[in-house]
Amino acid sequence: MAEVKLEKVSKVYDGKVTAVREVDVIINDKEFVVLVGPSGCGKSTVLRMIAGLEEISSGTVTIGDRVVNDVPPKDRDIAMVFQNYALYPHMTVYENLAFGLKLRKYSKPEIDTRVREAAKILGIETYLDRKPKALSGGQRQRVALGRAIVRQPKVFLFDEPLSNLDANLRVQMRTEISRLHHRLQTTMIYVTHDQIEAMSMGDRIVVMRDGVVQQVDTPLTIYHHPTNKFVAGFIGSPTMNFISGQLQRNGALSFHQDDARLSLPIAPAMADRLKNFGAGPVTLGIRPEHIHMHRPPDAGSVAPIKAMIEVVEPVGNEIFVYFSTGTTAQMVARFATDHAPEVGKECELLVDTSRIHLFDNTSERTL
């Protein structure tokens, strides 16, 4: 098993296009870390530099106690699972699983033991004589996982391995991979653009944007305490509501947005943290689940807002309600199914002001 350490790791293409900028991350031994961000943010490039498939422009990558910048991929003791399954179509499942071990000159008994153990872990023992074309997408992904497992590497690398699967299979395979991590107790690094995958699977999450790490923390810490507006908006579905306005001090601290006819008091605990900020333009953020039809028993301080209901979207055990508070502020709330307001009607909603986030308009950092 191994710790993976990235120190000031950068990737520059053609001497001018910076894909990754000075990434500093330590992935602890046996930890499951997810790199997440929008397309083009550099997360797959980071993974490929760890694997040795991309040359590092500057900085160092350490696996265990060895700097691996100049170590060939085959000698880094890693195994990688790709977005496409990359199975050999002319080989059986057994032969696909055994192929890498044969190249490394393992004995036949050792190969057989490892292949059958991996097949048992993944529940594909009955498919060993089949060829990939006779397997479903989920079964092929299990074979790709098995090919990595038989290597018994120090580090597993996953590059968006579930993006080709349908929604139900993705949920099932998320659970399989999490269970696999607990069983194998190996360091795993997983790349995805899906924030739900990141939140549900990772011990810690690395959020990236434009090649720069924005925040590294546990899923719930990132969700409840985002370091900036980008992280707040990217993590969470539906996304956090954002409203530009002004902080005003008239005795107590409050937020105002004239176009939206919106005025919200700032909870005392937050006002105390903002005592050195003064007043001025800010962006307010509030998550959909912190807007209510009725005051919940666990809410802190709440403030009423006038809302024009525009769209009601049932999604099963809850509904998403899209509404406006004026000419510019379009917002969404998450309610239980028994709290469905009528489209086209104006009603009063309650904002839990103890759950408000405030962001600096210039730097977009959390205040």
N, C-alpha and C positions, 0 to 999 in steps of 0.2 A: 504494500500500500504506500501512498505517497502524497505529500503536500505539493501543490503546484503554485509557484510564485511568479507573477509578472511584475517586472520593475521597469517603469518608464518605457514600455513597449510601444513602438510606433511603426506604422507601415506607410511608406510614401511610394507612389507609382510614378515612374518616368521623372523622378526628381522634383515633381511639382504638385501632384495630386495626393493629398494626405487623407488616407482612408481610416487610419487609427492614430490617435494622438496620445502618447504618454499614458498608457493604461497601467495603473498600479492596483493590483488585486492579489490577495493571498487566498487560495482555496485550500482549506484544511484537509488533512488526511481523513478519508471516509465521508467527506461532506458532499452533498448534492447541491451544486450551484447552477443557477440558470442565468444565461445571458439573454436579455430581452430588449427589444427595441424595434422601431419601424424598419422597413426594407431600406438597405443602404446605410445603416448606422454603423457598420463595421463589426458586428457580432460574429458573423461567420469567418471573417478575416482573422479575428482574434483566435478563434478555434483552430483555424488552419495553421496559424503560426505556432500554436501549442503542439499541433500534430507534426509540424515540419513540412507541411505541404505549401506553405508560403514562407518566403525568406523574410527575416526580421530586419527592418531598416535600421532600428536603433533600440537599445534596451536589452534586457535579458529575460529568458524564460528558464525557470528551474523546476525540474521534476525530481522530487526527493531531495537529495543533496548534490545533484549534478546539474550544471548549466548545460542546456541542450541546444543552444543556438546553432551549433555546427554539427550536431548529431543527426544522422539520417533518420527518417521516420521509422524504419524497420527496427532501429536500435533504441527507440525511446520508451519501449515497454508500454505502449498505449494501444487501444483498439478503438476504431471509429465506426459509427453507424451513420450512414448517409441518408439524405432525403429520398433518393431512388434506392431500391433494394440492392442493386448491383449483384444479383445472383447469376450464376452461370446456368443458362437455360438447358444445356445439354447434360448437366449433372443432376443426380438425385439430391434430395435434401441432405442425406448422409454425406455424400461426396462434397457438397457445398460447405458443410460444417467442417469436414476433415481437411479441406484443401490447404488452408494456411498452415496447418500442423504438419502436413506432408512436406511442404516447402521447407519447413524448419527441421526436417529430418527426425521427427518424433517417431518412436517405435509404434508398430501397429496396435499392440495392446493398450499403450498409453492413449493413442488417438481414439480407439474404440471407447475407452472408459470416459474420456472427456466429452466425446460427442454424445454418448448416451446420457451422461449426467446433465448436460446442457439441454438436451431434448426433454428430459424429465422435468427440469425446472420450468421450461416454457410450455409444457403440455403438447409437444409435437412428436411424441414417440411413434404414433401411428402413421406419421407422414414421411418417415425416413426414406422410404422407397419411391416416393413420388418425385416428379420433376416440378420446377416452379410454375409451369403453365397450368398444373392441376391444383394449384393452391389459390385461396382467396388473398385479398390484399393484406388482411390482418395476419394470415398464416405466413405469408412471405416476409412480413416485417418481423415476425417471431424468428424466422430462420436467419434474417440479417442480425438480429440480436444474439442468436445462438452462436453465430460465427465469431462474434466479438467475445462472448462468454468463454468459449473453449480456449481462447488465448490466455485466460487468467491474467490480464494485464494489471499494471499498477493503477492506470487511469482509463476510464471509459469516456469517449467523446461522442456526443450526439448532435448532428447537424440537421435540425428540423425533421426528425425522422417520421413524424406523424402527419405531415401536411398533405400527403397523398391519400389519406384515409377519410372515410365519411365520418360524420359527427359522432355517431354511436361508437364506431370503432376507435376513434380518437380517445373518447372517454375511457373505454375499456383498456386501451394500450397505455394510457397515462397511469392507470392503476397498476398495470402489469410492471411497468418500468419502476414505479415507486416501490412496489413489493420486491422487485429484483434488487434494488439498492439496499433495502433493509436486510435481505437475505445474504447478499454477497459482501456487504460492508466494505465497499470500494469507493474510491474517489470518482465522482461523476460530474462532468461538465456538459450542460445541455443548452443548445441554442434554439430559440423560438421567437417568432414575432407575436405569438398568441399570449396575451397577458394572463388569461385564465389558466393556461398550462403553467406559466411561470408561478402564479400564486399558489396553485394546488400541488405542485411538485417540489419546489425548491426549499432547501433549508435556508438558503439566502439567495437574493436576486441581485444581479448587476444590471441596472438600467442604463442603456447607451443611447446616445443621439449624436449624429454627425461625427462619429469616431471618438467621442469623448464620453467617459463614464460620468453619469449624472448622480447616481446614488447606489450604494451597496449596503444592503441590510436585509433583515428578515421580511417575509411577505407582509405581515401585519404592520410592522413598523413603517414600511414604505407606504402602505395604504393609508394609515392614519396620520403619519407625519412625513409627507413628501417634502423633499428639500427644495423643490422649485415647481413652477407652474407646469412645465412639461411633464414631470413625473406624476404630478397630481392628475393631469388630464389623460395620460397614457394608461395608468393603472386604475382599473375600475370600469365596470360596464353596467348600465350606461355611464358615460363619462361624467366627470365633475362639472357642475354648472359654473360658468365664469361670468362675472358682471364687472365692467369698469365703472368706477365712481370715485367718490371723495371720502376720505376720513375727515371728520369734523370734530372739533372739541368745543362743546358748549356746556361746560360743567362736566358731563360724562362724554365718553368717546362713542361716536356713532358713524355708520356708513350711509352715504346718500347717493342715489342715482336718479337725477331729476327726470330724464326721459322715461324711465320705467316707473316713476312714481314710487320709488322704493326707498325706504328708510329703516335701517336695522340698528338697534343698539349693540355695542360690542360688549361681550360678557366681561365682568370685572377681572377675571384671571388673565384674559388676553389683553385687556386694556392696560393691566399692570406691566405686561411684557413689552408693550408698545409705548411706555412712558417717555422713552428717548426719541421716538419717531416723530412726534409732533402731529401734524396734519398734512393732507395733500392727496394727490391722485394715487389710487391703488386699484388692484383687481381683487374682488371678493370671489371665493370659491366655496361652494356648498354641495355635498354629495346628494344624489337623488333620495337616498333613504333617510336623510335628515330633514326632509320636508314632509309634513304630516297633514292629514285631514282633521285629526283630533289629537289633542295633547296626549302623548304616550306617557305611561307612568315613570319611565326611566329617563325622560327628557330633562335637560338642564333648564336654562332659561329659553323661552320661546317668544317669537315676535310674529304678529299677523302680517300677511301680505295679500293684496288683492290680485286674483289670478283669473285670466280668461282661458278657459279650457279649450284647446284646439284639437288634440288627438288623444284618444284612449286606446292603448295597445295591449291587449291581453297576451300574456306569455306563459300561461299555465297557472302556477300557484300564486302569481302576482300580476300586477298590471303596471305599465309605464304610462304616465300621464304627462303629455307635453302641453305647456301653457305659456302664456306671455303675461308680463306685468306692465306692459307699456309698449312703446314704439320700437325699442331696441333689445330688450332683454327676453330671449327665448330660453325656457328652462324645461327640465324634465324631473319628475318625481316618481318614486317607486312606492306603490301602495299594495296592501292586501286586496284580494279580489272582491271582498265585501265592501270596499271603500271606493267604488267607481263613480266619479263625478260625471255629470252630463256634458257632452260636447256642446260648445257654443254658449255655455252659461258662465257667468262670473261667480266666483266663490272666494271664500277666505281660507287660505292655507297658513300653516304655522311652520316657521323656520326655527330649528334648534340653534340658537345663536351661540351656544357653547361649542358647536361643531364647525363654526365658520373657519375658513382659511383665508389669509390675506397675503397677497404677493406684491412685491415692488414692481412697478410698471416698467422700469428701465432694465433691471437685472433679471426680473422674473423670479427672484429667489423668495422663499417664504420669509415673511416678516416675523 
